[in-house]
Amino acid sequence: MKWILVMSLCSFAQQDCKPIPKNDFLYNDWSTCMEVGYISSVKILNDIGKEKVNKLQIGTQIMCYETQGVI
């Protein structure tokens, strides 16, 4: 089993989410996939900056999906 991380960047103030460009990397387990998602989320929010994150109420949505090992 392999897992792929899918992320979206959302403005909860505007009730809008946009997909973050696809990452084709496959993870060997759910836990690692989710850890990478959370770490990536923190980096993305830091890059956007606290002021903009607060103004637009920006957050990320993450999900790991099971694949057959081929994308």
C-alpha distance (Angstrom), angle and dihedral (degrees) to the residues before:
residue distance angle dihedral
M1 . . .
K2 3.78 . .
W3 3.80 129.1 .
I4 3.81 131.4 -147.4
L5 3.80 124.6 -155.8
V6 3.81 117.8 -131.3
M7 3.81 118.0 -170.8
S8 3.80 135.6 -176.2
L9 3.79 130.0 -169.5
C10 3.80 111.8 -138.4
S11 3.76 137.3 -168.3
F12 3.78 104.5 -154.2
A13 3.82 89.9 -171.9
Q14 3.81 89.4 59.7
Q15 3.82 94.5 32.7
D16 3.80 90.7 -129.0
C17 3.80 133.3 128.8
K18 3.78 128.7 -170.4
P19 3.80 125.1 -168.6
I20 3.78 116.9 -110.7
P21 3.82 109.8 -128.3
K22 3.78 110.8 -79.0
N23 3.76 119.9 -91.1
D24 3.80 109.8 -151.1
F25 3.79 94.0 -164.7
L26 3.79 113.8 122.6
Y27 3.80 121.0 -145.2
N28 3.77 124.1 -149.1
D29 3.80 95.1 -134.8
W30 3.80 143.0 18.0
S31 3.80 94.2 -113.0
T32 3.81 95.1 56.6
C33 3.79 91.7 45.3
M34 3.82 91.6 52.5
E35 3.82 92.8 45.0
V36 3.80 90.6 54.0
G37 3.81 89.0 48.3
Y38 3.78 93.5 53.6
I39 3.81 93.9 43.9
S40 3.81 90.4 48.0
S41 3.81 90.2 49.0
V42 3.80 92.2 55.8
K43 3.82 90.9 48.7
I44 3.80 92.2 49.2
L45 3.82 93.0 49.4
N46 3.82 91.1 47.3
D47 3.82 90.3 50.7
I48 3.81 91.5 51.2
G49 3.79 91.2 50.2
K50 3.77 134.2 -124.3
E51 3.81 95.7 -95.7
K52 3.81 94.8 55.5
V53 3.82 92.8 39.8
N54 3.81 89.6 54.5
K55 3.82 95.0 42.5
L56 3.80 95.2 50.6
Q57 3.82 95.8 28.1
I58 3.79 90.1 -125.3
G59 3.77 122.4 -169.6
T60 3.77 138.9 153.9
Q61 3.75 132.0 -116.5
I62 3.78 117.1 -150.0
M63 3.77 133.4 -173.1
C64 3.77 135.1 168.5
Y65 3.78 117.5 -145.2
E66 3.76 126.7 -161.9
T67 3.80 113.9 -120.1
Q68 3.76 135.3 -173.2
G69 3.82 88.1 -116.6
V70 3.81 94.6 -95.8
I71 3.79 126.2 91.7
